[in-house]
Amino acid sequence: MTAPAAAGEPGRRPLVLLTGPLHAPARQRIEAVAEVRLVPDTQPDTLRRLVRDADVLVVRSNLPADLLDHAPRLRAIVRPGVGVDMIPVAAATARGIPVANVPGSNRQAVAEHVITALGVLLRRQHRMDALLHSEGWAASRALADGAGELARQTIGIVGVGSIGLRVAEIAHHGYRMQVLGHQRRLEGLPAFVEGCALDELLARSRFVVLTCPLTEATRGLLDARRIGLLRRDALLVNVSRGAIVDEAALVDALRGQRIAGAALDVFVQQPLPEGHALLTLPNVLLTPHAAGLTEESMAAMSDGAADEVVRVLRGEGVRNGVNLSVDGAHGRA
C-alpha cells in the first residue's frame, strides 16, 4: 500500500482541486488554508493533468478509473454529497487515500423531490401544464379524470437509509401511507416501516421508491422479471442510480402501460442522450439528476466537504470516511 503525501511540506501551500463549484462561504474557508482551483472541464485528460499537484480532490463528477495513477501527492478525496460510485474507491484504498462523503446533507431535498414527483405523476400535472399551453383549457382539464391522492396509499422504499427513512417519515406521518421497506437487514427498521422481501414489496406497493446505493449487489436489481411484479397502477421513482434499473425493460413496461408511470432523476447514461426512448413517453417525469440540488442542500454539502478538507490539511484525517478511518484502518465501505 502506498501512503499519501505527507502534510505540511515547508514552503508549499497545499492545493485543493474542485471538479465542480462549492458554495462561496465553504470555498472561502478552504482558501484560508490552501490554494483552491476549479477545473475548467471534467474531461479525463484534464483531470489527469491537474490532479498531479493536488493534495485534496473534491469530487462532483465521474473520475477516470486510472486517475490516481496520476496523483502522487493526493492525501484525500472528498465527495460533497453521499454517493461515491463516481470515485475509484478501491484504488484509493489500495493507496491509503481516504475517501470521505457528507452523509445526510441532501436527505431533505431528495425526500421532498420524491413526494413532489409522486404528486405530479398522480395528478398528471406535468401533462396538464403542457396541454394547457398547447391545446387549451378543455384538453388539459380532461386529464383530471382518474387522478388520485397520495393519502393512505402503500409506498415501498428500497433502501431505508438516511434518504429512504426521511421519505418514509413524510409518507407515514404526513400522508398516513402504509410504508414497506426493503434492505439487507430488516431488523433495524423503525416501527412504522414493515420490512419485507423485495419481490413482495414490488407486488404490494402503489408507489415504489429506489433510494439504495449502487453496488454490485444492486446493479440491475429491478430487472425485467421484477418490473413485471409491479402493479398496473404502480408509480416508480428512482433517485438512486440509473444502473439499478433495467432501463430497456422499464421503457417496455411504460410503453405498454403495464405500469402507470415513473419519475426518473437518474439514468444509465448521463446526460440522457438526445432521442432516448424515455423522452418520448407521456407517463414519465424526467429530471436531470437534480433531486438533491437545492440552495439549502448545496450549502450543507459544501460546508460538510469544507470541514473534511480542512481536517485533512491540518493532519487530523477525515471524519466521514467510507473506506479508511483516520488511522488508516478500513472504514465503512
C-alpha positions as CSV (number, residue, x, y, z in Angstrom):
1,M,0.0,0.0,0.0
2,T,1.4,3.4,-0.9
3,A,0.8,6.1,1.7
4,P,-0.4,9.6,0.6
5,A,2.0,12.5,0.6
6,A,2.9,13.9,4.0
7,A,1.2,17.0,5.3
8,G,2.8,20.4,5.9
9,E,5.7,20.4,3.4
10,P,7.8,23.5,4.1
11,G,7.4,26.5,1.7
12,R,4.5,24.9,-0.2
13,R,0.8,25.9,0.0
14,P,-1.5,22.9,-0.3
15,L,-3.7,22.6,-3.5
16,V,-7.3,21.6,-3.3
17,L,-8.8,20.7,-6.7
18,L,-12.5,21.0,-7.3
19,T,-14.3,19.2,-10.1
20,G,-17.4,21.4,-9.5
21,P,-18.2,24.6,-7.7
22,L,-18.8,24.9,-3.9
23,H,-20.9,27.5,-2.1
24,A,-18.8,30.6,-1.7
25,P,-18.6,30.6,2.2
26,A,-17.3,27.0,2.1
27,R,-14.8,27.7,-0.6
28,Q,-13.5,30.7,1.4
29,R,-13.0,28.5,4.4
30,I,-10.7,26.3,2.3
31,E,-9.0,29.2,0.7
32,A,-7.9,30.3,4.2
33,V,-5.6,27.2,4.5
34,A,-5.0,26.2,0.8
35,E,-5.0,27.2,-2.8
36,V,-8.3,26.3,-4.4
37,R,-8.6,25.6,-8.1
38,L,-11.7,24.7,-10.1
39,V,-11.1,22.6,-13.1
40,P,-12.0,24.2,-16.4
41,D,-13.7,21.0,-17.6
42,T,-14.1,17.4,-16.4
43,Q,-12.6,15.6,-19.4
44,P,-10.4,12.7,-18.3
45,D,-7.2,14.2,-19.7
46,T,-7.8,17.5,-18.0
47,L,-8.3,15.7,-14.7
48,R,-5.2,13.6,-15.1
49,R,-3.1,16.7,-15.8
50,L,-4.4,18.9,-13.0
51,V,-4.5,16.2,-10.2
52,R,-0.7,15.8,-10.3
53,D,-0.3,18.7,-7.9
54,A,-3.4,18.2,-5.8
55,D,-3.3,17.5,-2.1
56,V,-7.1,17.0,-1.8
57,L,-9.6,16.3,-4.6
58,V,-13.2,17.4,-4.1
59,V,-15.4,15.4,-6.5
60,R,-18.7,16.3,-8.2
61,S,-18.2,14.4,-11.4
62,N,-17.1,10.9,-12.6
63,L,-13.4,10.3,-12.3
64,P,-11.4,8.2,-14.7
65,A,-10.6,4.8,-13.3
66,D,-6.8,5.4,-13.6
67,L,-6.8,8.9,-12.2
68,L,-4.9,8.0,-9.0
69,D,-2.0,6.8,-11.1
70,H,-1.5,10.5,-11.9
71,A,-1.9,11.8,-8.3
72,P,1.3,11.3,-6.4
73,R,0.6,14.0,-3.8
74,L,-3.1,13.2,-3.1
75,R,-4.0,12.9,0.6
76,A,-7.7,12.6,0.4
77,I,-10.8,12.6,-1.8
78,V,-13.9,14.4,-0.6
79,R,-17.4,14.0,-2.0
80,P,-19.8,16.9,-1.3
81,G,-22.7,14.6,-1.3
82,V,-23.4,10.9,-0.5
83,G,-22.9,8.6,-3.4
84,V,-19.3,7.6,-4.1
85,D,-19.8,5.4,-7.1
86,M,-18.2,8.1,-9.3
87,I,-14.9,7.6,-7.4
88,P,-12.4,4.7,-7.8
89,V,-12.7,3.8,-4.1
90,A,-10.8,0.5,-4.3
91,A,-7.9,2.2,-6.0
92,A,-7.9,4.9,-3.3
93,T,-8.0,2.3,-0.6
94,A,-5.0,0.4,-2.1
95,R,-3.0,3.6,-2.0
96,G,-4.0,4.5,1.6
97,I,-6.1,7.5,0.4
98,P,-9.2,8.1,2.5
99,V,-12.5,8.9,0.7
100,A,-15.0,11.0,2.6
101,N,-18.5,12.0,1.9
102,V,-21.2,14.2,3.6
103,P,-23.9,11.8,4.7
104,G,-27.4,13.2,5.3
105,S,-26.6,16.5,3.6
106,N,-29.3,16.2,0.9
107,R,-31.8,13.9,2.5
108,Q,-34.5,16.5,2.9
109,A,-34.1,17.8,-0.6
110,V,-34.3,14.3,-2.2
111,A,-37.2,13.2,0.1
112,E,-39.2,16.3,-0.9
113,H,-38.4,15.6,-4.6
114,V,-39.8,12.1,-4.2
115,I,-43.1,13.2,-2.7
116,T,-43.5,16.0,-5.1
117,A,-42.8,13.8,-8.1
118,L,-45.4,11.3,-6.9
119,G,-48.0,14.0,-6.6
120,V,-47.2,15.4,-10.1
121,L,-47.5,11.9,-11.6
122,L,-50.6,11.0,-9.7
123,R,-52.4,14.2,-10.7
124,R,-50.8,14.3,-14.2
125,Q,-49.8,17.9,-13.6
126,H,-46.8,17.9,-16.0
127,R,-49.1,16.8,-18.8
128,M,-51.8,19.2,-17.8
129,D,-49.3,22.1,-17.9
130,A,-48.1,21.1,-21.4
131,L,-51.7,20.7,-22.8
132,L,-52.8,24.0,-21.3
133,H,-50.1,25.7,-23.2
134,S,-50.5,23.9,-26.4
135,E,-54.2,22.8,-26.7
136,G,-56.1,24.8,-24.2
137,W,-58.3,24.5,-21.1
138,A,-60.6,21.7,-22.0
139,A,-57.9,19.3,-23.2
140,S,-55.9,20.0,-20.1
141,R,-58.8,19.6,-17.6
142,A,-59.8,16.3,-19.1
143,L,-56.6,14.8,-17.6
144,A,-58.1,15.3,-14.1
145,D,-60.4,12.3,-14.8
146,G,-58.9,9.4,-12.9
147,A,-56.4,11.5,-10.9
148,G,-55.6,10.1,-7.4
149,E,-54.4,11.2,-4.0
150,L,-51.3,10.3,-2.0
151,A,-53.0,9.7,1.3
152,R,-53.4,6.2,2.6
153,Q,-51.6,4.5,-0.3
154,T,-48.9,1.9,0.1
155,I,-45.4,3.0,-0.6
156,G,-42.4,0.7,-0.8
157,I,-38.9,2.0,-0.2
158,V,-35.9,0.1,-1.4
159,G,-33.0,1.2,0.7
160,V,-34.2,2.7,4.0
161,G,-31.0,4.6,4.7
162,S,-30.9,8.4,5.5
163,I,-32.9,9.4,2.4
164,G,-35.2,6.4,2.4
165,L,-36.0,6.9,6.1
166,R,-36.9,10.6,5.5
167,V,-39.2,9.6,2.7
168,A,-40.8,7.0,5.0
169,E,-41.3,9.6,7.7
170,I,-43.0,12.1,5.4
171,A,-45.2,9.4,3.8
172,H,-46.3,7.9,7.1
173,H,-46.7,11.0,9.3
174,G,-47.7,13.4,6.5
175,Y,-49.9,11.3,4.3
176,R,-50.8,8.3,6.5
177,M,-49.4,5.9,4.0
178,Q,-48.6,2.3,4.7
179,V,-44.8,2.1,4.4
180,L,-43.0,-1.1,3.3
181,G,-39.2,-1.2,3.4
182,H,-36.5,-3.5,2.0
183,Q,-32.8,-3.5,2.7
184,R,-30.2,-6.1,3.6
185,R,-31.0,-6.1,7.3
186,L,-34.7,-5.7,8.1
187,E,-34.4,-5.8,11.8
188,G,-33.2,-2.2,12.1
189,L,-36.3,-0.6,10.5
190,P,-38.5,1.8,12.6
191,A,-41.8,0.5,13.9
192,F,-43.9,2.3,11.3
193,V,-42.0,0.6,8.4
194,E,-43.0,-3.0,7.6
195,G,-39.9,-4.9,6.5
196,C,-40.4,-7.3,3.6
197,A,-38.7,-9.2,0.8
198,L,-38.1,-7.2,-2.4
199,D,-40.5,-9.2,-4.6
200,E,-43.3,-8.8,-2.0
201,L,-42.7,-5.1,-1.8
202,L,-42.9,-4.6,-5.5
203,A,-46.1,-6.6,-5.8
204,R,-47.9,-4.8,-2.9
205,S,-46.8,-1.2,-3.4
206,R,-48.7,1.5,-5.3
207,F,-45.6,3.6,-5.1
208,V,-42.0,2.2,-5.3
209,V,-39.1,4.4,-4.4
210,L,-35.5,3.5,-5.1
211,T,-33.1,5.1,-2.6
212,C,-30.5,2.3,-2.3
213,P,-26.8,2.8,-3.2
214,L,-25.3,1.4,-6.4
215,T,-23.2,-1.7,-5.6
216,E,-22.5,-4.9,-7.4
217,A,-25.5,-6.4,-5.4
218,T,-27.9,-3.6,-6.5
219,R,-26.8,-3.2,-10.1
220,G,-29.7,-4.4,-12.3
221,L,-31.8,-5.0,-9.2
222,L,-35.0,-4.1,-11.0
223,D,-34.7,-6.4,-14.0
224,A,-37.4,-7.4,-16.4
225,R,-38.8,-10.1,-14.0
226,R,-39.1,-7.7,-11.1
227,I,-40.5,-4.9,-13.2
228,G,-43.2,-7.4,-14.2
229,L,-44.2,-7.8,-10.5
230,L,-45.2,-4.2,-10.3
231,R,-48.9,-3.3,-10.1
232,R,-50.6,-1.9,-13.2
233,D,-51.3,1.3,-11.2
234,A,-47.8,1.5,-9.8
235,L,-45.6,4.6,-9.9
236,L,-41.8,4.1,-9.8
237,V,-39.5,6.8,-8.5
238,N,-35.7,6.4,-8.9
239,V,-33.5,8.9,-7.1
240,S,-30.7,6.4,-6.6
241,R,-28.7,5.5,-9.7
242,G,-29.8,4.6,-13.2
243,A,-27.9,1.3,-13.4
244,I,-30.2,-0.2,-10.6
245,V,-33.0,-0.5,-13.2
246,D,-33.0,-2.4,-16.5
247,E,-33.9,0.7,-18.5
248,A,-35.0,-1.1,-21.6
249,A,-37.4,-3.3,-19.6
250,L,-38.8,-0.2,-17.9
251,V,-39.3,1.5,-21.2
252,D,-41.3,-1.5,-22.4
253,A,-43.4,-1.6,-19.3
254,L,-44.2,2.1,-19.5
255,R,-44.9,2.0,-23.3
256,G,-47.2,-1.0,-22.8
257,Q,-48.9,0.7,-19.8
258,R,-48.1,-2.3,-17.7
259,I,-47.2,0.2,-15.0
260,A,-48.8,3.6,-14.6
261,G,-45.7,5.8,-14.7
262,A,-42.3,6.6,-13.5
263,A,-40.3,9.6,-12.1
264,L,-36.7,9.3,-13.0
265,D,-33.9,11.5,-11.8
266,V,-31.0,9.2,-12.8
267,F,-30.2,7.2,-15.9
268,V,-27.8,4.6,-17.2
269,Q,-26.1,7.2,-19.4
270,Q,-25.9,10.8,-18.2
271,P,-26.6,13.3,-19.7
272,L,-29.6,11.5,-21.1
273,P,-28.9,11.0,-24.9
274,E,-30.9,13.0,-27.4
275,G,-33.7,10.9,-28.8
276,H,-33.7,8.4,-25.9
277,A,-36.9,6.4,-25.7
278,L,-37.8,7.8,-22.2
279,L,-38.1,11.2,-23.8
280,T,-40.9,10.1,-26.0
281,L,-43.2,8.6,-23.2
282,P,-46.1,10.7,-21.8
283,N,-46.2,8.7,-18.5
284,V,-42.8,9.7,-17.2
285,L,-41.5,12.7,-15.3
286,L,-37.8,13.2,-16.1
287,T,-35.3,15.4,-14.2
288,P,-31.5,15.8,-14.8
289,H,-30.1,14.2,-11.6
290,A,-31.3,17.3,-9.7
291,A,-33.3,15.7,-6.9
292,G,-30.7,16.6,-4.3
293,L,-29.9,20.1,-5.5
294,T,-31.4,23.0,-3.6
295,E,-29.8,26.1,-2.1
296,E,-30.1,24.5,1.3
297,S,-28.6,21.1,0.4
298,M,-25.8,22.7,-1.7
299,A,-24.8,24.8,1.3
300,A,-24.9,21.7,3.6
301,M,-22.9,19.6,1.1
302,S,-20.3,22.3,0.6
303,D,-20.0,23.0,4.3
304,G,-19.5,19.3,5.1
305,A,-16.9,19.0,2.3
306,A,-15.0,22.0,3.6
307,D,-15.0,20.5,7.1
308,E,-13.3,17.4,5.7
309,V,-10.8,19.2,3.6
310,V,-9.7,21.5,6.5
311,R,-9.4,18.5,8.8
312,V,-7.2,16.7,6.3
313,L,-4.9,19.7,5.7
314,R,-4.5,20.1,9.4
315,G,-3.4,16.5,9.6
316,E,-6.5,15.3,11.5
317,G,-7.8,12.8,9.0
318,V,-11.4,12.5,7.7
319,R,-14.5,12.2,9.9
320,N,-16.9,10.5,7.5
321,G,-14.5,8.1,5.7
322,V,-16.2,5.5,3.5
323,N,-13.1,3.4,3.0
324,L,-10.4,4.3,5.6
325,S,-10.6,5.6,9.1
326,V,-8.3,8.3,10.5
327,D,-5.6,5.8,11.4
328,G,-5.7,4.1,8.0
329,A,-7.8,1.1,9.0
330,H,-10.7,0.0,6.9
331,G,-13.8,2.1,7.4
332,R,-17.4,1.8,6.3
333,A,-17.0,0.8,2.7
